[in-house]
Amino acid sequence: MLAATAARWMLAMLERDGCVYQDDTVDMLTKVGAENLLRENADGNPVLGTSVLSEFKKISADVVWIKPDRYWRWRVEEDELGREQRG
């Protein structure tokens, strides 16, 4: 699987559900044997690699990252500037 394909899958889930969790994307990539698109974070957990994140950023201008809960959602009027939000 290509990073762009994974990013399009993420966008489809976002359009369907209104949000997409990093863990769900990691699970999907693991199930299809695309572990090469993952990396290990400082805690030793698998997370999305930079290639997937870069591709997703290109196609998701109105999306924000909710760091505490590790998911992306559509930007709302109340959001602060920047891609990363508190909730």
JODADA-V218646 format. One record per residue. N is the residue number from 1. RES is the residue in three letters. PHI is phi in radians with two decimals (999 if undefined). NEAR is the number of other ideal C-beta (glycine too) atoms within 10 Angstrom. D_LAST is the distance of its C-alpha to the last C-alpha in Angstrom with 1 decimal. Layout:
BEGIN
{{N	RES	PHI	NEAR	D_LAST} {N	RES	PHI	NEAR	D_LAST}}
END
This chain:
BEGIN
{{1	MET	999	14	30.8} {2	LEU	-1.56	12	29.8} {3	ALA	-1.04	20	26.5} {4	ALA	-1.13	15	26.5} {5	THR	-1.15	14	27.1} {6	ALA	-1.11	24	24.1} {7	ALA	-1.13	23	21.9} {8	ARG	-1.14	14	23.5} {9	TRP	-1.09	19	22.8} {10	MET	-1.05	25	19.1} {11	LEU	-1.12	17	19.2} {12	ALA	-1.09	11	21.3} {13	MET	-1.15	17	18.9} {14	LEU	-1.10	19	16.1} {15	GLU	-1.15	10	18.7} {16	ARG	-1.29	9	19.8} {17	ASP	-1.87	12	16.7} {18	GLY	1.54	9	13.9} {19	CYS	-2.78	15	12.1} {20	VAL	-2.47	23	13.8} {21	TYR	-1.51	17	13.3} {22	GLN	-1.00	19	15.0} {23	ASP	-1.04	14	17.1} {24	ASP	-1.15	16	18.5} {25	THR	-1.21	24	19.5} {26	VAL	-1.06	19	21.1} {27	ASP	-1.06	12	22.9} {28	MET	-1.09	16	24.2} {29	LEU	-1.12	22	25.5} {30	THR	-1.15	13	27.1} {31	LYS	-1.12	8	28.8} {32	VAL	-1.63	13	30.3} {33	GLY	1.33	8	31.5} {34	ALA	-1.86	17	29.4} {35	GLU	-1.08	12	28.6} {36	ASN	-1.14	11	29.7} {37	LEU	-1.61	24	26.4} {38	LEU	-1.92	18	24.5} {39	ARG	-2.41	15	24.6} {40	GLU	-1.79	10	24.3} {41	ASN	-1.46	10	21.6} {42	ALA	-1.08	6	22.7} {43	ASP	-1.55	6	22.3} {44	GLY	1.51	6	24.6} {45	ASN	-1.69	12	22.2} {46	PRO	-1.29	17	22.5} {47	VAL	-2.39	17	19.8} {48	LEU	-1.16	21	20.1} {49	GLY	-1.36	18	22.8} {50	THR	-1.12	10	22.7} {51	SER	-1.13	16	24.9} {52	VAL	-1.19	26	22.5} {53	LEU	-1.08	19	19.5} {54	SER	-1.12	12	21.9} {55	GLU	-1.14	20	23.1} {56	PHE	-1.14	24	19.8} {57	LYS	-1.08	13	18.8} {58	LYS	-1.10	10	22.2} {59	ILE	-1.87	12	21.6} {60	SER	-2.40	19	18.0} {61	ALA	-1.10	8	17.8} {62	ASP	-1.72	9	15.3} {63	VAL	-2.05	18	12.6} {64	VAL	-2.14	19	9.6} {65	TRP	-1.75	18	8.7} {66	ILE	-1.75	16	5.5} {67	LYS	-1.08	12	7.8} {68	PRO	-1.02	8	7.5} {69	ASP	-1.82	13	8.0} {70	ARG	0.97	15	10.0} {71	TYR	-2.58	18	9.7} {72	TRP	-1.91	22	10.1} {73	ARG	-2.55	20	9.7} {74	TRP	-1.19	13	11.5} {75	ARG	-1.16	14	10.7} {76	VAL	-2.07	9	10.8} {77	GLU	-0.99	4	12.8} {78	GLU	-1.36	6	10.4} {79	ASP	-1.16	15	8.7} {80	GLU	-1.36	8	10.5} {81	LEU	-1.11	5	13.2} {82	GLY	1.74	8	13.0} {83	ARG	-1.40	14	11.7} {84	GLU	-1.59	10	9.1} {85	GLN	-2.23	18	5.7} {86	ARG	-1.53	10	3.8} {87	GLY	3.02	8	0.0}}
END
